[in-house]
Amino acid sequence: MSSEEPRRRRPGGPPPFGAKGERRSERGGAPEEAGSPPPGKRPPLRIQTTTLWEYPSQHYDVYATDASGRRKLVSAMQGDREYVGATPSWVIWQLLQRYTREGDRVLDPMCGSGTTLDVCDDLGRKGIGFDLLPRRPDIAQADARSLPMPDASADFVFVDPPYSTHVNYSDDPRCIGKLDAGMGGRSHANAYYEAMERVIGELHRVLKPRRYMGLYVSDSWRKRAKGDPGQGAGEFMPIGFELFAMLRERFVPIDIIVVTRQNAKLGQGQWHKAAEEQNYFLRGFNYLFIMKKN
Ligand SMILES: C[S@@+](CC[C@H](N)C(=O)[O-])C[C@H]1O[C@@H](n2cnc3c(N)ncnc32)[C@H](O)[C@@H]1O
C-alpha cells in the first residue's frame, strides 16, 4: 500500500456498483431528520440542469437486481449520518456524473465520514481519502496542506472544508476548523484564509491538467459576544466569496451552483424568532464552486 492509496474499506469485497445483479456493501439506512423521505422512498437521482440544486434528503438510495430479477434496496447511506458536518452525498454524485469517468481517481483531502469514498464506490470511481482524523480504515491521515500524492495524479478533486470554527472536528491543533474566518477576513492576514490558500495550492498541484474540482462551502454568521470588537449583533463572514477569489487565482471558473439546505431545523421556532428579533439571516444555501485546471 503506497502512502497515497489508503486501504480500501472493503478489501476483497464486491465490485463497485454498476454491473447488473451484483451485491454491494450493506450501508445502514437510519432515518434522516424530520421532513426528508425515509430510506426506500427517496426520489431517483437525476442530473441537475440548473444552477440551483436541491434534493429532499442528505443521502440517496441504491438498488440492485438480485439473481431472481427482484429489485432490492442495498444501501441508503453514504458516509455517516451521525457525523456532524457531512456533505450531502447527492451533491458529490452530481459532480462525479458530470466530470469523471469510470475508473477515475477522485481525491477528497478532507474526507470526514467518507461520503466521497462511498459515492465513488457506487459509481465505479477510485476514491482517495485523507483527513487529519481518519474515521475509517480507507481514509489515510494527512494534512490537506501537504498531501502525500505526486503532482498531477488525481482526475477530480472534491473538498468540503471547515467553515470557520462552528464544528469541533478533532483536538488536532492543525485542524482548520480551529481557525476563525472572522476578525476582518482575508485582508487582515487571517489564519483561516492563509490555511485555505495552502490547501487550494495543494489541490492545484495534485490535479491533472484539464481536469475539474468542486469546493462546497457556506458563508458564516456569528453572534457577537459581550466585549467582542466591532458593531451590531454579529459578524458576517463571506467565506464563499473569499474562497472563490482564491480559487480563481489558480483555476478557471466553470460555474457556481447554489445548493439549498433542506434543513427542517431552520424553520423551527427559536431559530426563526432569534433571526427576526436580532435582524440577521439563517444560512439557507451552500456554494458549490466548479473549477478547471488549465
Ligand atoms: C466539513 S468536514 C468534511 C465532511 C465530509 N465531506 C463528509 O461528508 O463527511 C471537514 C473535515 O476537514 C478535516 N480537516 C480539518 N483540517 C484539516 C487539515 N488541515 N487537513 C486535513 N483534514 C482537515 C476535519 O477533520 C473534517 O473531517
The ligand as an SDF file (V2000), in Angstrom:
LIG
                    3D

 27 29  0  0  0  0  0  0  0  0999 V2000
  -16.8740   19.5480    6.5670 C   0  0  0  0  0  0  0  0  0  0  0  0
  -15.8980   18.2070    7.1340 S   0  0  0  0  0  0  0  0  0  0  0  0
  -15.8520   17.1380    5.7260 C   0  0  0  0  0  0  0  0  0  0  0  0
  -17.1040   16.3280    5.5900 C   0  0  0  0  0  0  0  0  0  0  0  0
  -17.0060   15.1740    4.6160 C   0  0  0  0  0  0  0  0  0  0  0  0
  -17.0540   15.6510    3.2340 N   0  0  0  0  0  0  0  0  0  0  0  0
  -18.1200   14.1740    4.8800 C   0  0  0  0  0  0  0  0  0  0  0  0
  -19.0840   14.1120    4.0960 O   0  0  0  0  0  0  0  0  0  0  0  0
  -18.0920   13.5100    5.9060 O   0  0  0  0  0  0  0  0  0  0  0  0
  -14.2800   18.8770    7.1890 C   0  0  0  0  0  0  0  0  0  0  0  0
  -13.1690   17.8870    7.5290 C   0  0  0  0  0  0  0  0  0  0  0  0
  -11.9170   18.5610    7.3850 O   0  0  0  0  0  0  0  0  0  0  0  0
  -11.0000   17.9240    8.2580 C   0  0  0  0  0  0  0  0  0  0  0  0
   -9.8300   18.8080    8.3860 N   0  0  0  0  0  0  0  0  0  0  0  0
   -9.6880   19.9740    9.0430 C   0  0  0  0  0  0  0  0  0  0  0  0
   -8.4590   20.4900    8.8920 N   0  0  0  0  0  0  0  0  0  0  0  0
   -7.7780   19.6210    8.1110 C   0  0  0  0  0  0  0  0  0  0  0  0
   -6.4560   19.6130    7.5650 C   0  0  0  0  0  0  0  0  0  0  0  0
   -5.5720   20.5700    7.8340 N   0  0  0  0  0  0  0  0  0  0  0  0
   -6.1000   18.5580    6.7860 N   0  0  0  0  0  0  0  0  0  0  0  0
   -6.9860   17.5310    6.5180 C   0  0  0  0  0  0  0  0  0  0  0  0
   -8.2380   17.4940    7.0080 N   0  0  0  0  0  0  0  0  0  0  0  0
   -8.6450   18.5350    7.7790 C   0  0  0  0  0  0  0  0  0  0  0  0
  -11.7910   17.7170    9.5240 C   0  0  0  0  0  0  0  0  0  0  0  0
  -11.2010   16.7200   10.3330 O   0  0  0  0  0  0  0  0  0  0  0  0
  -13.1610   17.3280    8.9520 C   0  0  0  0  0  0  0  0  0  0  0  0
  -13.2770   15.9290    8.8910 O   0  0  0  0  0  0  0  0  0  0  0  0
  1  2  1  0
  2  3  1  0
  2 10  1  0
  3  4  1  0
  4  5  1  0
  5  6  1  0
  5  7  1  0
  7  8  2  0
  7  9  1  0
 10 11  1  0
 11 12  1  0
 11 26  1  0
 12 13  1  0
 13 14  1  0
 13 24  1  0
 14 15  1  0
 14 23  1  0
 15 16  2  0
 16 17  1  0
 17 18  1  0
 17 23  2  0
 18 19  1  0
 18 20  2  0
 20 21  1  0
 21 22  2  0
 22 23  1  0
 24 25  1  0
 24 26  1  0
 26 27  1  0
M  CHG  2   2   1   9  -1
M  END
$$$$
